[in-house]
Amino acid sequence: MKKIGPVLATFIVANNMIGSGFFLLPASLATQGGVTAFSWLIGMVIAIVIGAAFARLARDYPDLTSPDDYVRPALGRDMGFLATTLYWVAAWAGNNAIAVAAFGYLVMLLPIPADDAGVHLVGQLVLVWAMFAINLLGPRPVARFQSFCVVFGLLPVAMVLTAGWGSFDGDIHAAAWNVTDTGDFAVVLANLAPVFWAFIGLETGAMVAGLVEDPDRNVARATICGVLIAGVVYLLSSVLVMGIVPHQELAASGAPFALVAITILGPWAGALVAAAAALKATGTLGGWMQVTGEAGARAAQRGYLPRWFGVTLANGAAHWGLLFVALAMTAIAFITLEPTVAGQFGTLIGWVTLLIVLAYFAAGLALIVGTPERPSGLREKILGACALLGCGLLIFTSPWSMIAGALAVTAVSWIAFRVFGPSPRTL
Protein backbone atom coordinates (compact mmCIF):
# COMPACT_ATOMS: atom_id res chain seq x y z
CA MET A 1 0.00 0.00 0.00
CA LYS A 2 1.34 3.42 -0.97
CA LYS A 3 1.64 5.63 2.10
CA ILE A 4 1.05 9.37 2.33
CA GLY A 5 3.85 11.88 2.79
CA PRO A 6 4.18 14.62 5.41
CA VAL A 7 2.65 17.37 3.25
CA LEU A 8 -0.57 15.47 2.53
CA ALA A 9 -0.75 14.33 6.15
CA THR A 10 -0.44 17.95 7.25
CA PHE A 11 -3.38 19.02 5.11
CA ILE A 12 -5.47 16.08 6.34
CA VAL A 13 -4.96 17.32 9.91
CA ALA A 14 -5.64 20.95 8.98
CA ASN A 15 -8.76 20.12 6.95
CA ASN A 16 -10.26 18.12 9.81
CA MET A 17 -9.95 21.21 12.03
CA ILE A 18 -11.18 23.83 9.55
CA GLY A 19 -14.91 23.16 9.78
CA SER A 20 -17.95 24.74 11.40
CA GLY A 21 -15.86 26.86 13.75
CA PHE A 22 -14.34 28.63 10.77
CA PHE A 23 -17.76 29.72 9.52
CA LEU A 24 -19.60 30.57 12.75
CA LEU A 25 -17.10 31.29 15.55
CA PRO A 26 -16.56 34.89 14.35
CA ALA A 27 -20.22 35.60 15.19
CA SER A 28 -19.93 33.94 18.62
CA LEU A 29 -16.70 35.79 19.45
CA ALA A 30 -18.16 39.13 18.29
CA THR A 31 -20.19 39.15 21.51
CA GLN A 32 -16.86 39.36 23.37
CA GLY A 33 -14.63 41.45 21.11
CA GLY A 34 -11.39 41.52 19.18
CA VAL A 35 -9.38 40.80 22.32
CA THR A 36 -10.28 37.14 21.71
CA ALA A 37 -7.38 37.11 19.23
CA PHE A 38 -5.24 36.29 22.26
CA SER A 39 -7.56 33.38 23.02
CA TRP A 40 -6.69 32.05 19.56
CA LEU A 41 -2.97 32.36 20.24
CA ILE A 42 -3.13 30.58 23.60
CA GLY A 43 -5.48 27.94 22.20
CA MET A 44 -3.01 27.32 19.35
CA VAL A 45 -0.17 26.73 21.82
CA ILE A 46 -2.29 24.30 23.86
CA ALA A 47 -3.32 22.47 20.68
CA ILE A 48 0.32 22.10 19.61
CA VAL A 49 1.28 20.63 22.99
CA ILE A 50 -1.62 18.16 23.03
CA GLY A 51 -0.99 17.30 19.38
CA ALA A 52 2.66 16.58 20.18
CA ALA A 53 1.51 14.24 22.98
CA PHE A 54 -0.68 12.35 20.51
CA ALA A 55 2.19 12.17 18.02
CA ARG A 56 4.39 10.62 20.71
CA LEU A 57 1.69 8.07 21.57
CA ALA A 58 1.43 7.19 17.87
CA ARG A 59 5.06 6.02 17.97
CA ASP A 60 4.22 3.43 20.63
CA TYR A 61 0.78 2.53 19.23
CA PRO A 62 1.09 2.90 15.43
CA ASP A 63 -2.14 1.00 14.76
CA LEU A 64 -4.34 2.96 17.15
CA THR A 65 -7.89 3.65 15.99
CA SER A 66 -9.53 4.50 19.32
CA PRO A 67 -8.59 6.23 22.60
CA ASP A 68 -8.87 2.80 24.22
CA ASP A 69 -5.79 1.65 22.30
CA TYR A 70 -3.43 3.89 24.24
CA VAL A 71 -5.40 4.57 27.43
CA ARG A 72 -6.24 1.03 28.60
CA PRO A 73 -2.64 -0.33 28.52
CA ALA A 74 -1.48 2.48 30.83
CA LEU A 75 -4.56 3.40 32.89
CA GLY A 76 -6.84 0.36 32.87
CA ARG A 77 -10.21 -0.57 31.43
CA ASP A 78 -12.28 2.04 33.31
CA MET A 79 -10.23 4.93 31.97
CA GLY A 80 -10.16 3.27 28.55
CA PHE A 81 -13.95 3.12 28.63
CA LEU A 82 -14.32 6.75 29.72
CA ALA A 83 -11.90 8.11 27.13
CA THR A 84 -13.52 6.11 24.34
CA THR A 85 -17.10 6.83 25.35
CA LEU A 86 -16.64 10.54 26.09
CA TYR A 87 -14.96 11.00 22.71
CA TRP A 88 -17.86 9.19 21.03
CA VAL A 89 -20.53 11.20 22.88
CA ALA A 90 -18.75 14.48 22.15
CA ALA A 91 -18.44 13.57 18.46
CA TRP A 92 -22.15 13.03 17.87
CA ALA A 93 -23.18 15.92 20.13
CA GLY A 94 -20.74 18.17 18.31
CA ASN A 95 -22.36 17.23 15.01
CA ASN A 96 -25.29 19.40 16.08
CA ALA A 97 -23.02 22.45 16.12
CA ILE A 98 -21.93 21.63 12.57
CA ALA A 99 -25.57 21.33 11.50
CA VAL A 100 -26.30 24.70 13.13
CA ALA A 101 -23.48 26.32 11.17
CA ALA A 102 -24.47 24.68 7.88
CA PHE A 103 -28.10 25.78 8.05
CA GLY A 104 -27.12 29.24 9.30
CA TYR A 105 -25.61 29.82 5.86
CA LEU A 106 -28.09 27.77 3.86
CA VAL A 107 -31.06 29.79 5.12
CA MET A 108 -29.67 32.87 3.33
CA LEU A 109 -30.34 31.15 0.02
CA LEU A 110 -33.90 30.08 0.79
CA PRO A 111 -37.13 32.13 0.76
CA ILE A 112 -37.76 31.52 4.46
CA PRO A 113 -37.35 33.65 7.62
CA ALA A 114 -33.68 33.83 8.62
CA ASP A 115 -34.36 34.77 12.27
CA ASP A 116 -37.02 32.18 13.15
CA ALA A 117 -35.77 29.62 15.71
CA GLY A 118 -38.37 27.09 14.57
CA VAL A 119 -37.15 27.34 10.98
CA HIS A 120 -33.58 26.73 12.11
CA LEU A 121 -34.67 23.71 14.14
CA VAL A 122 -36.41 22.13 11.15
CA GLY A 123 -33.44 22.92 8.92
CA GLN A 124 -30.98 21.30 11.31
CA LEU A 125 -33.07 18.15 11.50
CA VAL A 126 -33.37 17.93 7.71
CA LEU A 127 -29.58 18.12 7.40
CA VAL A 128 -29.04 15.54 10.15
CA TRP A 129 -31.33 12.98 8.58
CA ALA A 130 -30.07 13.68 5.06
CA MET A 131 -26.50 12.95 6.22
CA PHE A 132 -27.78 9.83 8.00
CA ALA A 133 -29.22 8.63 4.67
CA ILE A 134 -25.96 9.34 2.83
CA ASN A 135 -23.98 7.46 5.47
CA LEU A 136 -26.17 4.39 4.96
CA LEU A 137 -24.71 4.19 1.43
CA GLY A 138 -21.33 3.31 2.93
CA PRO A 139 -17.94 4.99 3.58
CA ARG A 140 -16.94 5.47 -0.08
CA PRO A 141 -19.92 7.70 -1.11
CA VAL A 142 -19.43 9.74 2.05
CA ALA A 143 -15.75 10.27 1.22
CA ARG A 144 -16.62 11.35 -2.33
CA PHE A 145 -19.31 13.73 -1.06
CA GLN A 146 -16.92 15.25 1.49
CA SER A 147 -14.17 15.71 -1.11
CA PHE A 148 -16.60 17.53 -3.40
CA CYS A 149 -17.67 19.79 -0.53
CA VAL A 150 -14.09 20.62 0.43
CA VAL A 151 -13.04 21.62 -3.08
CA PHE A 152 -16.05 23.75 -3.95
CA GLY A 153 -16.79 24.94 -0.43
CA LEU A 154 -13.57 26.73 0.44
CA LEU A 155 -12.73 28.56 -2.79
CA PRO A 156 -15.24 31.46 -2.46
CA VAL A 157 -14.40 31.84 1.23
CA ALA A 158 -10.70 32.05 0.35
CA MET A 159 -11.67 34.83 -2.04
CA VAL A 160 -13.22 36.81 0.82
CA LEU A 161 -10.20 36.26 3.06
CA THR A 162 -7.95 37.59 0.30
CA ALA A 163 -10.03 40.53 -0.91
CA GLY A 164 -11.36 41.53 2.49
CA TRP A 165 -8.20 43.18 3.79
CA GLY A 166 -8.75 46.09 1.43
CA SER A 167 -11.95 46.88 3.34
CA PHE A 168 -10.50 46.38 6.82
CA ASP A 169 -11.30 49.35 9.08
CA GLY A 170 -9.07 49.75 12.12
CA ASP A 171 -11.65 51.98 13.84
CA ILE A 172 -14.35 49.29 13.60
CA HIS A 173 -11.95 46.73 15.03
CA ALA A 174 -10.82 49.05 17.84
CA ALA A 175 -14.41 49.90 18.77
CA ALA A 176 -15.11 46.21 19.30
CA TRP A 177 -11.90 45.35 21.14
CA ASN A 178 -13.76 44.41 24.34
CA VAL A 179 -17.54 44.76 24.36
CA THR A 180 -18.07 43.06 27.72
CA ASP A 181 -18.15 44.41 31.27
CA THR A 182 -15.05 42.43 32.31
CA GLY A 183 -11.34 42.96 31.84
CA ASP A 184 -9.34 41.86 28.81
CA PHE A 185 -7.55 39.03 30.63
CA ALA A 186 -10.83 37.58 31.94
CA VAL A 187 -12.36 37.68 28.44
CA VAL A 188 -9.33 35.91 26.94
CA LEU A 189 -9.48 33.10 29.52
CA ALA A 190 -13.26 32.73 29.29
CA ASN A 191 -13.02 32.13 25.53
CA LEU A 192 -10.28 29.51 25.55
CA ALA A 193 -12.68 26.56 25.52
CA PRO A 194 -14.93 27.99 22.76
CA VAL A 195 -11.99 28.70 20.44
CA PHE A 196 -10.48 25.29 21.20
CA TRP A 197 -13.50 23.78 19.45
CA ALA A 198 -11.72 24.83 16.26
CA PHE A 199 -8.75 22.60 17.10
CA ILE A 200 -10.72 19.42 17.73
CA GLY A 201 -9.38 16.97 15.20
CA LEU A 202 -5.73 17.60 16.12
CA GLU A 203 -5.51 13.88 16.97
CA THR A 204 -6.20 12.92 13.35
CA GLY A 205 -2.53 12.62 12.48
CA ALA A 206 -1.98 10.06 15.25
CA MET A 207 -5.10 8.13 14.26
CA VAL A 208 -3.81 7.61 10.71
CA ALA A 209 -0.19 7.02 11.70
CA GLY A 210 -0.19 3.61 10.02
CA LEU A 211 -0.84 5.29 6.66
CA VAL A 212 1.98 7.84 6.93
CA GLU A 213 5.53 7.44 5.65
CA ASP A 214 8.14 7.37 8.46
CA PRO A 215 5.46 7.98 11.15
CA ASP A 216 8.01 8.47 13.95
CA ARG A 217 9.00 11.79 12.37
CA ASN A 218 6.18 12.76 10.03
CA VAL A 219 3.19 12.35 12.36
CA ALA A 220 4.62 14.96 14.72
CA ARG A 221 5.45 17.28 11.82
CA ALA A 222 2.01 16.88 10.24
CA THR A 223 0.23 17.44 13.56
CA ILE A 224 2.14 20.58 14.54
CA CYS A 225 2.09 22.08 11.04
CA GLY A 226 -1.60 21.23 10.64
CA VAL A 227 -2.44 22.97 13.92
CA LEU A 228 -0.39 26.02 12.88
CA ILE A 229 -2.13 26.27 9.49
CA ALA A 230 -5.60 25.96 11.01
CA GLY A 231 -4.75 28.34 13.86
CA VAL A 232 -3.40 31.06 11.58
CA VAL A 233 -6.42 30.77 9.27
CA TYR A 234 -8.81 31.04 12.22
CA LEU A 235 -6.94 33.96 13.79
CA LEU A 236 -6.70 35.99 10.59
CA SER A 237 -10.33 35.36 9.63
CA SER A 238 -11.57 36.38 13.08
CA VAL A 239 -9.55 39.61 13.04
CA LEU A 240 -10.67 40.36 9.47
CA VAL A 241 -14.41 40.06 9.98
CA MET A 242 -14.32 42.09 13.21
CA GLY A 243 -12.65 44.91 11.29
CA ILE A 244 -15.21 45.02 8.47
CA VAL A 245 -18.62 44.56 10.11
CA PRO A 246 -19.66 46.24 13.42
CA HIS A 247 -19.79 43.72 16.24
CA GLN A 248 -23.54 44.13 16.84
CA GLU A 249 -24.35 43.05 13.29
CA LEU A 250 -21.77 40.30 13.37
CA ALA A 251 -23.06 38.82 16.65
CA ALA A 252 -26.63 38.75 15.33
CA SER A 253 -25.65 37.03 12.07
CA GLY A 254 -26.01 33.33 11.40
CA ALA A 255 -23.66 33.66 8.42
CA PRO A 256 -20.82 36.06 9.29
CA PHE A 257 -18.65 35.36 6.24
CA ALA A 258 -21.57 35.92 3.90
CA LEU A 259 -22.27 39.21 5.67
CA VAL A 260 -18.65 40.26 5.14
CA ALA A 261 -18.84 39.28 1.46
CA ILE A 262 -21.98 41.42 1.00
CA THR A 263 -20.24 44.36 2.68
CA ILE A 264 -17.13 44.30 0.50
CA LEU A 265 -18.38 42.89 -2.82
CA GLY A 266 -22.18 43.10 -2.89
CA PRO A 267 -25.19 40.75 -2.61
CA TRP A 268 -23.98 38.36 -5.32
CA ALA A 269 -20.85 37.57 -3.29
CA GLY A 270 -22.91 37.00 -0.17
CA ALA A 271 -25.00 34.36 -1.92
CA LEU A 272 -21.90 32.68 -3.35
CA VAL A 273 -20.13 32.53 0.00
CA ALA A 274 -23.29 31.35 1.77
CA ALA A 275 -23.65 28.49 -0.71
CA ALA A 276 -19.96 27.57 -0.38
CA ALA A 277 -19.97 27.70 3.42
CA ALA A 278 -23.18 25.65 3.64
CA LEU A 279 -21.66 23.08 1.28
CA LYS A 280 -18.39 22.81 3.24
CA ALA A 281 -20.16 22.56 6.61
CA THR A 282 -22.58 19.94 5.25
CA GLY A 283 -19.66 17.88 3.98
CA THR A 284 -18.03 18.15 7.39
CA LEU A 285 -21.27 17.00 9.01
CA GLY A 286 -21.44 13.94 6.75
CA GLY A 287 -17.82 13.07 7.46
CA TRP A 288 -18.11 13.42 11.22
CA MET A 289 -21.30 11.34 11.28
CA GLN A 290 -19.30 8.61 9.58
CA VAL A 291 -16.53 8.98 12.19
CA THR A 292 -19.14 8.78 14.94
CA GLY A 293 -20.69 5.61 13.53
CA GLU A 294 -17.27 3.97 13.23
CA ALA A 295 -16.24 5.09 16.72
CA GLY A 296 -19.41 3.55 18.14
CA ALA A 297 -18.73 0.31 16.27
CA ARG A 298 -15.17 0.13 17.65
CA ALA A 299 -16.44 0.84 21.17
CA ALA A 300 -18.97 -2.00 20.78
CA GLN A 301 -16.21 -4.35 19.63
CA ARG A 302 -14.34 -3.56 22.84
CA GLY A 303 -17.41 -4.22 24.98
CA TYR A 304 -17.98 -0.56 25.86
CA LEU A 305 -21.31 -0.23 24.03
CA PRO A 306 -24.08 -2.74 23.25
CA ARG A 307 -23.17 -5.18 20.48
CA TRP A 308 -25.73 -3.83 18.03
CA PHE A 309 -23.63 -0.65 17.68
CA GLY A 310 -21.04 -2.81 15.94
CA VAL A 311 -23.43 -4.38 13.43
CA THR A 312 -22.77 -3.13 9.89
CA LEU A 313 -24.34 -3.42 6.48
CA ALA A 314 -22.53 -5.17 3.65
CA ASN A 315 -21.14 -1.80 2.50
CA GLY A 316 -19.58 -1.17 5.94
CA ALA A 317 -22.13 1.33 7.29
CA ALA A 318 -22.81 0.92 11.03
CA HIS A 319 -26.54 1.46 10.47
CA TRP A 320 -27.88 0.85 13.98
CA GLY A 321 -25.23 3.05 15.53
CA LEU A 322 -25.89 5.78 12.97
CA LEU A 323 -29.63 5.58 13.70
CA PHE A 324 -28.94 6.07 17.41
CA VAL A 325 -26.70 9.04 16.62
CA ALA A 326 -29.36 10.65 14.39
CA LEU A 327 -32.03 10.21 17.08
CA ALA A 328 -29.75 11.58 19.79
CA MET A 329 -28.84 14.58 17.63
CA THR A 330 -32.54 15.22 17.08
CA ALA A 331 -33.11 15.32 20.84
CA ILE A 332 -30.14 17.65 21.39
CA ALA A 333 -31.42 20.01 18.67
CA PHE A 334 -34.63 20.49 20.69
CA ILE A 335 -32.82 20.79 24.04
CA THR A 336 -30.27 23.40 22.92
CA LEU A 337 -32.54 25.54 20.73
CA GLU A 338 -31.90 29.26 21.29
CA PRO A 339 -33.16 32.48 19.67
CA THR A 340 -29.92 33.06 17.73
CA VAL A 341 -27.70 30.73 15.73
CA ALA A 342 -24.56 32.04 17.45
CA GLY A 343 -26.12 31.44 20.88
CA GLN A 344 -27.02 27.83 20.14
CA PHE A 345 -23.63 27.23 18.52
CA GLY A 346 -21.82 28.62 21.58
CA THR A 347 -23.78 26.43 23.98
CA LEU A 348 -23.06 23.29 21.97
CA ILE A 349 -19.35 23.84 21.43
CA GLY A 350 -18.71 24.76 25.08
CA TRP A 351 -20.13 21.50 26.40
CA VAL A 352 -18.70 19.31 23.64
CA THR A 353 -15.22 20.80 23.92
CA LEU A 354 -15.05 19.88 27.60
CA LEU A 355 -15.95 16.25 26.87
CA ILE A 356 -13.25 16.06 24.20
CA VAL A 357 -10.71 17.70 26.51
CA LEU A 358 -11.40 15.05 29.15
CA ALA A 359 -10.46 12.42 26.55
CA TYR A 360 -7.33 14.45 25.73
CA PHE A 361 -6.54 14.58 29.45
CA ALA A 362 -6.46 10.78 29.49
CA ALA A 363 -3.94 10.85 26.63
CA GLY A 364 -1.58 13.11 28.59
CA LEU A 365 -1.95 10.95 31.69
CA ALA A 366 -1.26 7.78 29.70
CA LEU A 367 1.93 9.34 28.37
CA ILE A 368 3.13 10.09 31.90
CA VAL A 369 2.27 6.68 33.37
CA GLY A 370 3.45 4.49 30.50
CA THR A 371 3.42 0.68 30.70
CA PRO A 372 5.96 -1.98 31.76
CA GLU A 373 6.50 -2.75 28.07
CA ARG A 374 6.72 0.94 27.13
CA PRO A 375 8.03 2.86 30.16
CA SER A 376 7.86 6.65 29.95
CA GLY A 377 11.11 8.57 29.94
CA LEU A 378 11.70 12.10 31.19
CA ARG A 379 10.77 13.63 27.82
CA GLU A 380 7.46 11.75 27.70
CA LYS A 381 6.63 12.73 31.28
CA ILE A 382 7.31 16.41 30.60
CA LEU A 383 5.23 16.33 27.40
CA GLY A 384 2.39 14.54 29.17
CA ALA A 385 2.50 17.02 32.06
CA CYS A 386 2.33 19.96 29.64
CA ALA A 387 -0.67 18.36 27.92
CA LEU A 388 -2.38 17.96 31.31
CA LEU A 389 -1.70 21.61 32.16
CA GLY A 390 -3.22 22.70 28.86
CA CYS A 391 -6.31 20.53 29.39
CA GLY A 392 -6.64 21.80 32.97
CA LEU A 393 -6.56 25.41 31.79
CA LEU A 394 -9.31 24.70 29.24
CA ILE A 395 -11.45 22.98 31.87
CA PHE A 396 -11.15 25.47 34.71
CA THR A 397 -11.65 28.57 32.57
CA SER A 398 -15.02 27.20 31.41
CA PRO A 399 -18.33 28.13 33.09
CA TRP A 400 -19.01 25.97 36.13
CA SER A 401 -22.39 24.96 34.73
CA MET A 402 -20.65 23.39 31.70
CA ILE A 403 -18.02 21.73 33.88
CA ALA A 404 -20.78 20.27 36.05
CA GLY A 405 -22.59 18.99 32.96
CA ALA A 406 -19.48 17.32 31.56
CA LEU A 407 -18.67 15.72 34.91
CA ALA A 408 -22.27 14.51 35.21
CA VAL A 409 -22.05 12.80 31.80
CA THR A 410 -18.75 11.23 32.88
CA ALA A 411 -20.17 9.97 36.20
CA VAL A 412 -23.36 8.57 34.67
CA SER A 413 -21.40 6.83 31.91
CA TRP A 414 -18.97 5.24 34.36
CA ILE A 415 -21.72 4.06 36.73
CA ALA A 416 -23.68 2.55 33.83
CA PHE A 417 -20.52 0.76 32.64
CA ARG A 418 -19.86 -0.63 36.12
CA VAL A 419 -23.44 -1.79 36.58
CA PHE A 420 -24.35 -3.02 33.11
CA GLY A 421 -21.00 -3.50 31.39
CA PRO A 422 -19.22 -6.81 30.82
CA SER A 423 -17.03 -8.38 33.47
CA PRO A 424 -13.29 -7.57 33.39
CA ARG A 425 -12.52 -11.06 32.11
CA THR A 426 -14.40 -10.40 28.87
CA LEU A 427 -12.51 -7.19 28.11
CORNORWO-V635243 format. One record per residue. N is the residue number from 1. PSI is psi in whole degrees, 0 to 359 (NA if undefined). Layout:
((N PSI) (N PSI))
This chain:
((1 131) (2 126) (3 162) (4 148) (5 179) (6 328) (7 311) (8 320) (9 322) (10 316) (11 334) (12 313) (13 312) (14 317) (15 324) (16 345) (17 331) (18 91) (19 232) (20 327) (21 324) (22 323) (23 336) (24 338) (25 324) (26 324) (27 318) (28 317) (29 340) (30 338) (31 350) (32 315) (33 173) (34 343) (35 342) (36 354) (37 326) (38 332) (39 320) (40 316) (41 314) (42 319) (43 323) (44 318) (45 315) (46 318) (47 322) (48 318) (49 313) (50 320) (51 320) (52 324) (53 318) (54 321) (55 322) (56 321) (57 325) (58 335) (59 323) (60 333) (61 71) (62 343) (63 19) (64 140) (65 358) (66 151) (67 331) (68 332) (69 327) (70 344) (71 313) (72 318) (73 328) (74 325) (75 354) (76 171) (77 327) (78 315) (79 325) (80 319) (81 312) (82 315) (83 316) (84 314) (85 318) (86 322) (87 317) (88 313) (89 315) (90 324) (91 311) (92 331) (93 322) (94 336) (95 331) (96 322) (97 322) (98 319) (99 322) (100 314) (101 316) (102 312) (103 333) (104 326) (105 322) (106 326) (107 337) (108 339) (109 355) (110 149) (111 58) (112 159) (113 131) (114 344) (115 20) (116 118) (117 324) (118 322) (119 317) (120 323) (121 312) (122 317) (123 317) (124 315) (125 322) (126 316) (127 317) (128 311) (129 333) (130 318) (131 329) (132 315) (133 318) (134 321) (135 334) (136 342) (137 346) (138 167) (139 323) (140 312) (141 325) (142 317) (143 318) (144 317) (145 317) (146 320) (147 317) (148 317) (149 323) (150 312) (151 311) (152 349) (153 331) (154 339) (155 308) (156 327) (157 322) (158 327) (159 317) (160 318) (161 328) (162 312) (163 339) (164 335) (165 337) (166 340) (167 5) (168 131) (169 112) (170 328) (171 319) (172 318) (173 318) (174 323) (175 338) (176 25) (177 313) (178 107) (179 19) (180 179) (181 9) (182 169) (183 164) (184 314) (185 319) (186 321) (187 317) (188 313) (189 320) (190 339) (191 10) (192 313) (193 315) (194 317) (195 334) (196 341) (197 324) (198 340) (199 0) (200 127) (201 355) (202 339) (203 356) (204 319) (205 319) (206 324) (207 340) (208 24) (209 326) (210 346) (211 0) (212 138) (213 138) (214 62) (215 331) (216 324) (217 317) (218 333) (219 316) (220 316) (221 313) (222 320) (223 310) (224 316) (225 322) (226 318) (227 318) (228 316) (229 310) (230 317) (231 317) (232 319) (233 315) (234 314) (235 311) (236 319) (237 322) (238 315) (239 318) (240 307) (241 329) (242 350) (243 7) (244 318) (245 132) (246 145) (247 331) (248 316) (249 320) (250 316) (251 330) (252 355) (253 141) (254 0) (255 72) (256 322) (257 324) (258 322) (259 319) (260 317) (261 319) (262 320) (263 320) (264 336) (265 341) (266 172) (267 324) (268 322) (269 325) (270 317) (271 320) (272 314) (273 321) (274 317) (275 318) (276 315) (277 319) (278 320) (279 313) (280 315) (281 324) (282 320) (283 320) (284 319) (285 315) (286 319) (287 318) (288 331) (289 323) (290 315) (291 318) (292 316) (293 318) (294 322) (295 320) (296 321) (297 318) (298 321) (299 322) (300 321) (301 334) (302 1) (303 12) (304 342) (305 161) (306 150) (307 328) (308 344) (309 334) (310 358) (311 132) (312 157) (313 174) (314 332) (315 1) (316 357) (317 128) (318 79) (319 319) (320 320) (321 319) (322 323) (323 317) (324 316) (325 315) (326 319) (327 318) (328 320) (329 325) (330 316) (331 317) (332 325) (333 320) (334 317) (335 322) (336 7) (337 130) (338 165) (339 328) (340 153) (341 315) (342 323) (343 314) (344 319) (345 315) (346 319) (347 315) (348 311) (349 331) (350 313) (351 315) (352 319) (353 321) (354 320) (355 317) (356 318) (357 326) (358 323) (359 322) (360 323) (361 318) (362 325) (363 315) (364 319) (365 320) (366 325) (367 324) (368 314) (369 314) (370 191) (371 164) (372 325) (373 330) (374 72) (375 146) (376 132) (377 182) (378 318) (379 317) (380 321) (381 319) (382 316) (383 317) (384 319) (385 321) (386 321) (387 320) (388 320) (389 317) (390 314) (391 320) (392 320) (393 319) (394 321) (395 310) (396 356) (397 3) (398 158) (399 142) (400 331) (401 321) (402 322) (403 316) (404 320) (405 317) (406 319) (407 326) (408 317) (409 318) (410 313) (411 316) (412 318) (413 316) (414 317) (415 316) (416 322) (417 319) (418 324) (419 315) (420 349) (421 171) (422 162) (423 156) (424 330) (425 336) (426 357) (427 NA))
